Amino acid sequence: MPGKTMQQLQADVDTWIQGPGGGYWSPHVNLARIAEEVGELARLINHLYGPKPKKPEEAPQELGEELADILFVLICVANSEGIDLEASLQQVLDKVWKRDLNRFKPVH
């Protein structure tokens, strides 16, 4: 996967979904999946940086994997809706560069 464009990643997800993945789920189901994955990310961040340590019997988790789980479902939604995420992300980057260029203080 390293070095792939978002369009290539979207194509990879589509290939999997159309084959062993069994097809795209409805937008409502994918929204529920996103909420579930964001909840898992929130729990992990609370374990890593918050006041709630993991229980000894809980399986280890990786922050990158939890973020990628969310991205996978977002790609599924984009694919099922015919959205080019690379183009959409570029629009957002252009927007924040214009809107927020002088909004925040530099972090040192």
N, C-alpha and C positions, 0 to 999 in steps of 0.2 A: 503494500500500500504506500510506502513512502514515495513522495514525489508525484502522486496522482493529483489531478485536478478535481475540483468538486464535481464537474460533469462526469468524469471517469468513475468517481465514487458513487454517484447516483446511478450510473449504468451498472456497476457491480452489485449494488443493492437490488436493482430491478431484476438482474439475472437471477439472483438468489430467491427473491420474492416470487418470481414467475415460475421457478422450479421447485426446489425443496421447501420454500417458504409457504407455498400453498395459495398465493395470491394476496393482494392488498386487503387490509381490513378497512372497515368504514372509518370516516373521520372521527366519529364519537369514540370508537374503540381505541384509535390511535391517540386521541386526546387523553383518554384514561391511562394509556401506556406511558405517555409523556409525564403525566402527574405522578404515576407510580415511580418512574425513574428519577424524577426531580426529588421525590421524597427520599429515595435511597441516597441520592447525592447529599441532601440536607442532613440526613442521619450521619453519613460518613464525615462531613465537614464538622458536625457537632462533636463527633468522636475525636477527630484530629485536632481541632482548635477550640472547642467549647468545653463546657464543664461536665459533659457526660462521657466518661470513658467507655470503651467497648467492654462487654462482658467477656470473661475468659473463654467461654464456649462459642462465642460468635466467630464466624469465618472472617478471615482477613479480606479487605477490599482495597482496590486501588482507585485513586481519584481519577486518573486518566480513563480507566475502564468505565467508571460511572458516567463521566462526561461523554464518552463515546456511545454508551447505551442511549443517552438522550439524543445525540446526533443521529444515530441509526434510525430512531423513530421519526425524527424531524425529516430525514431524507425520505422515509416511507411516505409521510404526508405530502412532501413536495412532489415526489414522483406520482403519487395517485392523483394529484391535482394539476399535473403538468407544469410545475414551477421549476425554472432553472435557478437553483440556489446560488450558483456562482454569480449570475447577473444580479440577483436580488441582494446578495451580500455586498456586491460592489456599489449598488445604489445606497445601501445603508452606510457604508464607509464614506462615500462622497458626502452624504448628508451630515454625518457627525463631524467630518473635517471642516465643513463650512459652518455648521451651527455651533460647534463646541471648541473651535480652535483656541480661543483665549478664555475659555470658561473655567478651567481648572488650574490650580497652581502646580508647577512642576514638582515631581517627587524626586527627592535626592537620597 
